[in-house]
Amino acid sequence: MKFTIDQPVFTEALRRVRFATQGKIQNPILSNVLIEAGAGSLILTATNIDIRISIEVDADVVEEGRITLPCERLHAISQQVKGGKIAVAAGERFI
């Protein structure tokens, strides 16, 4: 999976979905956000079983795919990037 997205758009989308990952989480996977990269957009989904939040945002998707990542940490990293674009590549092997 490979995509590029405007930093403010990505950070705001993560801010919105992370609401579902906050609080007392019984299962560690529920603190993650599911990112699905499709034709020209990303769908970010988070749940705590009681609620589910999904947001679709425009992105430049080079390679489609899906992955789960820790929502809080990803949001913190995206906030550190000031303006510009964020490029994400997942699923590659680095040696």
Disulfide bonds with the S-S distance in Angstrom:
none
